[in-house]
Amino acid sequence: MGLPDHHLTDGEQRVRSFRPHWRRLVVPFLALVVIVVASGAAMFYIPDFEYAGYARIAVAVISVGLLTVWSFVPYLKWKNTSYLLTSHRLSIGTGVLSKSHDDIPMAKVNTVSAEQTLVERILGSGTLHVESAGEQGRIELRDIPHLQEVRAELFRAIDEAGDHDDHDDHDEHDGVDGEGGPEAAGDLDGTGRRRR
């Protein structure tokens, strides 16, 4: 699910991969049951007359069309929507026929907030709001399963990305002004002592 491992960058670790919560499939499943029952009943109660065969064909065609729009397409959208949380980014994959991926680097995430209704709290799902400094801006991710766990893991990834950036900045600073820098080396004599 999500990006394959060979698409991850060096040092990037997969934290969690998941799809939207299964509650998105409730309405498509109910539509499937209702359409199948209704079409079966309609075919059964069509009286025998000259065009009864055409009437049953019409019912079948309408049923297939309704099933495609209300059940099959929503299922494919759910199946082909994936979220991948790594140590470096949050990747969002969408699309049925053509696939697209949006990546939010952890280093650019400013705020993360969660929102849950009473039903969502019972089911463990909810909406995740991610605000980044990149082109994406504020993104709303609905029906996230295990919302609080995902939120906690996202916070940990953001903290680790921030610590990594601070460490890189510190290393660059040491390379210029530290003991190994050219200025410091120029102030030392041959014995390693600082010139006066």
N, C-alpha and C positions, 0 to 999 in steps of 0.2 A: 504494500500500500504506500502511496506517495512516491518519492524519488528512490530509485534503486541506489544501493550502497556505492556503486562506482561513480555516481554523480555528486557524492559528497566531497568537500574539499579536504585538504590535508589537515589532520587534527580535529576535524568536525565529527561529532558523535551524535548518533540518533538517540533522542530522548523518548519520544512517543509519537506514534502514528495512529490516526483514527479517522473515522468518518463522522458525519453529523449523527445526532441521536436517532435511535430507531423510531421515535415518536413521529418523525416525518413520514413514516410509512403507514401510519394508522389510517389516515384519510384515503390514500390509494387502495389499501386493503379493503376498507369498508365499501369503497366504490366498486371494487372487483366483485365482492359478494353480492351487492345490490344489483349490479348490471347482469351478472350471470343468472341470478334467481329470476329477475324480471324478464330477461330474454327467454329463459326456459319456460316460464309460465306463459309468455305471449305466444310462443311457438306451439305450446300444448293446447291452448284455448282457441287458436285460430280455427274457425269452422272449415269444414271441407267444402270448397266451392271451386269454381273454374281456375281462379288465380291464387289458390292457397299456396302453391309452391313458390310463386313469386313473392308472396307476402312473407313467407318464412325466410326467403333469401334476403329480403329487405331488412327484416328484423336482425338477421345475423350480421349483415353489413353495418347496420347502425350500432350494434353491440360491439363489434370489433373496433369501430371508430371511437366510441366512448371509452372502451377499455384502453385504447392507445393513448388518448388524451389524459384521462383521469387516473390511470393506474400504471401503464407501462412506461410512459415518459417520466413521471415523477420518480419511479423506481430507478430508471437509468440515471437521472440527475443525482439521486442519492448515492448510487453505486459509484459514480464517477466523480464525486466530490471527496477530496481527501485533504487531510491536514497532516503536516509533518513538522514536528518540533525538534530541532537539533540544538546543539550547543552554540551555534552561530546564527540561526535564523528560524523564522516561522514560514513554512512554505505552504501555499494554498493552491491545490490543483482542482480545476473545474473543466467541464466540457464533455460532451458525449461523442460527437463525431470528430471535433478538433479539440485538442487538449491544450490548456494554458496553465502556466504556473506563475503565481505572484509570490515574491520573496520579501519578507520583512527582516532586515538584519537586526540582531539583538542590540547591537551598539547604537542603533538609531531609535529604539523604542523609548518614548518618554513616559507614558502612563499606561497602566492596564487596570481596567475596572470590570466588574462582573455584575450582572443583573439577573434575578430569578423571580418568577412568579411562584405562587404557592404550589401549583401543579408541577412546575419545573423543579422546585426544591424536593418534592416527593420522588420525582423520577431521577434526580441527580443531574439534570441538564440545565442549560441557561444560555444567556447571551454574553459574549466576551467583547469588550470594547478595547481596541488597541490603537493608541495614538503614537505615530512615529514622526520623525523629522524629515522623512523622505517624501517622495512624490505621492505615496499612498495616503498620507494624512491620517485621518481617523477612519478606522475600519471596524465594522460591526459584524461579528461572527455569531450567527444564531444557531440554536440547538446543538451546543457543544456538550458532549457527554462527559461525565465526571468533571464538572466545571471547576470545582475547587481544587482538585488535583492538578488539572491542566494549568490553572492560574498559578498555583504554587511552583510548579515546574518551570513555568514561564518566568516567574520572578527570579528563580535560581539561575536560569540561563542569562537573564539580563545582568544580574550581579556578577556572574563569572565573566561575562563579556566586558563589563566595566572594570573589573579587577585586571583583566588581561590588557586593556588599553592603558590603564594607569601604570602597569609594569613596563609596557613598551615605552611610554613616555619617560619613565624613570631611567631606563637603559639608555635612551637617546641622550638624556641630560648628562648621565655619567660619562658617556663617550666623548662629550665636548668639554665639560668642566671638571670631570672627576680626575682621579689620579692617573688614569690612562690617557687623558686628553693632551693635546699638543701644548696648551698653555701651562699645564702642570709640569709636563716634562721639561719645558724650557726653563722653569724656575728651579730645577734641581741641578746640583753639581754632580761630578763624577761619582761621588760616594753615596748618592741617593739622598743627600741632605739638601734642604731648601737653601738657595743662595740668599745672602743678606745684602 
